[in-house]
Amino acid sequence: MQTATIRIRPATRQRLAQLAAQTQSTVPKVLEAAVEAYRRQVFLEQTNRAFAQLHQDPKAWNEYRQEIQQWETTGNDGL
């Protein structure tokens, strides 16, 4: 596994060490999990912004809703 050295503030390093101790993990694993959680957060925020922008365009929103209806397959099965 390749590694890299990154510069972080001492307080951040301390927080990582505390989280690692609390979760019986390692600093690299905690950092990996934190980056993944942040990546997912950014993805969802970007998705929400794009969806809100779509909703602001009546024509595009109508096209989106029509496409959703075409793909909806559970409409008559009670689910």
Backbone as JSON, one array per atom type, in Angstrom:
{
  "sequence": "MQTATIRIRPATRQRLAQLAAQTQSTVPKVLEAAVEAYRRQVFLEQTNRAFAQLHQDPKAWNEYRQEIQQWETTGNDGL",
  "N": [[0.85, -1.18, 0.0], [0.62, 2.14, -0.92], [1.73, 5.13, 0.64], [1.32, 8.51, 1.83], [2.61, 11.62, 2.94], [0.99, 14.09, 4.74], [0.3, 17.48, 5.65], [-1.05, 18.52, 8.63], [-2.82, 20.35, 11.13], [-1.69, 20.43, 14.54], [-3.82, 20.18, 16.4], [-5.78, 18.94, 14.88], [-4.55, 16.51, 14.36], [-4.49, 15.54, 16.94], [-7.23, 15.24, 17.43], [-7.8, 13.25, 15.55], [-6.29, 11.14, 16.65], [-7.63, 10.83, 19.09], [-10.16, 10.02, 18.19], [-9.45, 7.64, 16.95], [-8.6, 6.16, 19.16], [-10.99, 6.07, 20.65], [-12.59, 4.56, 18.97], [-11.25, 2.26, 18.74], [-9.46, 1.98, 16.61], [-7.27, 2.91, 13.92], [-5.28, 5.83, 13.23], [-4.88, 6.29, 10.39], [-7.08, 4.78, 9.38], [-9.27, 6.09, 10.53], [-8.98, 8.6, 9.36], [-9.33, 7.89, 6.67], [-12.03, 7.05, 6.76], [-13.22, 9.46, 7.47], [-12.66, 11.09, 5.26], [-14.07, 9.69, 3.28], [-16.71, 9.96, 4.26], [-16.98, 12.71, 4.05], [-16.71, 13.01, 1.27], [-19.05, 11.75, 0.41], [-20.93, 13.46, 1.57], [-20.43, 15.87, 0.17], [-21.09, 15.02, -2.42], [-23.88, 14.52, -2.11], [-24.76, 17.1, -1.44], [-24.15, 18.47, -3.81], [-25.83, 17.09, -5.54], [-28.33, 17.75, -4.45], [-28.34, 20.52, -4.94], [-28.34, 20.52, -7.76], [-30.76, 19.23, -8.25], [-32.54, 21.08, -7.11], [-32.08, 23.21, -8.83], [-33.02, 22.1, -11.21], [-35.7, 21.9, -10.51], [-36.42, 24.55, -10.56], [-36.75, 25.19, -13.21], [-39.45, 25.15, -15.11], [-40.11, 23.75, -17.54], [-38.06, 21.8, -17.81], [-38.42, 20.51, -15.37], [-40.99, 19.42, -15.72], [-40.47, 17.63, -17.82], [-38.74, 15.92, -16.48], [-40.48, 14.87, -14.52], [-42.3, 13.53, -16.18], [-40.64, 11.57, -17.25], [-40.05, 10.15, -14.94], [-42.58, 9.09, -14.39], [-42.84, 7.37, -16.58], [-40.96, 5.45, -15.94], [-41.92, 4.45, -13.59], [-42.98, 1.59, -12.04], [-44.48, 0.5, -10.1], [-46.96, 1.49, -9.72], [-49.56, 0.34, -9.8], [-49.55, -1.81, -8.1], [-49.84, -1.59, -5.41], [-47.67, -1.07, -3.79]],
  "CA": [[0.0, 0.0, 0.0], [1.37, 3.38, -0.95], [1.34, 6.13, 1.64], [1.76, 9.88, 1.56], [2.68, 12.48, 4.12], [0.22, 15.32, 4.58], [0.46, 18.38, 6.78], [-2.28, 18.89, 9.33], [-2.57, 21.08, 12.38], [-1.57, 19.54, 15.71], [-5.14, 19.94, 17.0], [-6.46, 17.95, 14.03], [-3.86, 15.24, 14.63], [-4.95, 15.09, 18.26], [-8.61, 14.75, 17.27], [-7.73, 11.95, 14.87], [-5.81, 10.16, 17.62], [-8.71, 10.58, 20.05], [-11.18, 9.22, 17.52], [-8.89, 6.3, 16.77], [-8.64, 5.49, 20.47], [-12.39, 5.84, 21.02], [-13.19, 3.55, 18.1], [-10.3, 1.15, 18.68], [-9.03, 1.94, 15.22], [-5.99, 3.59, 13.7], [-5.42, 7.17, 12.65], [-5.15, 6.22, 8.95], [-8.44, 4.3, 9.13], [-10.19, 7.17, 10.89], [-8.85, 9.61, 8.32], [-9.98, 7.33, 5.49], [-13.47, 7.1, 6.97], [-13.63, 10.87, 7.47], [-12.62, 11.55, 3.87], [-15.2, 9.06, 2.58], [-17.94, 10.6, 4.73], [-17.01, 14.05, 3.46], [-16.96, 12.82, -0.16], [-20.48, 11.46, 0.26], [-21.65, 14.7, 1.91], [-20.28, 16.79, -0.97], [-21.89, 14.45, -3.51], [-25.3, 14.77, -1.84], [-25.0, 18.55, -1.53], [-24.17, 18.82, -5.23], [-27.05, 16.5, -6.09], [-29.45, 18.57, -3.99], [-28.31, 21.79, -5.68], [-28.75, 20.25, -9.14], [-32.19, 18.93, -8.21], [-33.23, 22.36, -6.87], [-31.97, 23.98, -10.07], [-33.96, 21.47, -12.12], [-37.06, 22.25, -10.06], [-36.68, 25.96, -10.89], [-37.03, 25.28, -14.64], [-40.72, 24.43, -15.27], [-40.09, 22.81, -18.67], [-37.18, 20.69, -17.45], [-39.06, 19.78, -14.26], [-42.08, 18.64, -16.3], [-39.85, 16.52, -18.54], [-38.25, 15.0, -15.46], [-41.64, 14.18, -13.92], [-42.82, 12.61, -17.18], [-39.73, 10.43, -17.32], [-40.26, 9.36, -13.71], [-43.83, 8.34, -14.58], [-42.59, 6.29, -17.53], [-40.17, 4.41, -15.28], [-42.64, 3.95, -12.41], [-43.57, 0.28, -12.34], [-45.2, -0.02, -8.94], [-48.15, 2.3, -9.56], [-50.81, -0.4, -9.61], [-49.39, -3.03, -7.32], [-50.08, -1.34, -4.0], [-46.45, -0.85, -3.02]],
  "C": [[0.89, 1.24, 0.0], [0.85, 4.32, 0.13], [1.85, 7.49, 1.2], [1.76, 10.64, 2.88], [1.87, 13.73, 3.82], [0.42, 16.17, 5.83], [-0.92, 18.7, 7.34], [-1.89, 19.62, 10.61], [-2.47, 20.08, 13.54], [-2.93, 19.22, 16.35], [-5.92, 18.89, 16.19], [-5.85, 16.57, 14.25], [-4.32, 14.68, 15.97], [-6.38, 14.54, 18.17], [-8.64, 13.4, 16.58], [-7.29, 10.85, 15.84], [-6.88, 9.82, 18.65], [-9.8, 9.71, 19.43], [-10.7, 7.79, 17.3], [-8.95, 5.52, 18.08], [-10.08, 5.14, 20.86], [-13.01, 4.7, 20.22], [-12.32, 2.31, 17.96], [-9.85, 0.9, 17.25], [-7.65, 2.57, 15.12], [-6.26, 4.97, 13.1], [-5.65, 7.09, 11.13], [-6.57, 5.74, 8.62], [-9.48, 5.37, 9.45], [-10.16, 8.26, 9.82], [-9.52, 9.15, 7.03], [-11.5, 7.43, 5.6], [-13.99, 8.53, 6.92], [-13.67, 11.42, 6.04], [-13.79, 10.96, 3.08], [-16.52, 9.68, 2.99], [-18.07, 11.99, 4.12], [-17.29, 13.99, 1.96], [-18.44, 12.58, -0.41], [-21.32, 12.7, 0.55], [-21.61, 15.68, 0.74], [-21.12, 16.31, -2.14], [-23.37, 14.75, -3.31], [-25.64, 16.25, -1.91], [-25.06, 19.0, -2.99], [-25.43, 18.28, -5.91], [-28.26, 17.33, -5.7], [-29.5, 19.91, -4.72], [-28.79, 21.59, -7.12], [-30.25, 19.98, -9.21], [-33.01, 20.21, -7.99], [-33.21, 23.22, -8.12], [-32.93, 23.41, -11.12], [-35.38, 21.88, -11.8], [-37.42, 23.69, -10.42], [-37.01, 26.17, -12.36], [-38.3, 24.47, -14.92], [-40.71, 23.41, -16.41], [-39.25, 21.58, -18.33], [-37.8, 19.85, -16.34], [-40.19, 18.9, -14.79], [-41.54, 17.43, -17.06], [-39.34, 15.46, -17.56], [-39.4, 14.19, -14.87], [-42.24, 13.17, -14.9], [-41.94, 11.37, -17.29], [-39.89, 9.54, -16.09], [-41.52, 8.5, -13.86], [-43.63, 7.17, -15.53], [-41.85, 5.13, -16.88], [-40.88, 3.81, -14.07], [-43.34, 2.64, -12.76], [-44.39, -0.25, -11.18], [-46.53, 0.7, -8.74], [-49.42, 1.54, -9.26], [-50.68, -1.63, -8.75], [-49.49, -2.81, -5.81], [-48.83, -1.11, -3.17], [-46.2, 0.62, -2.81]]
}
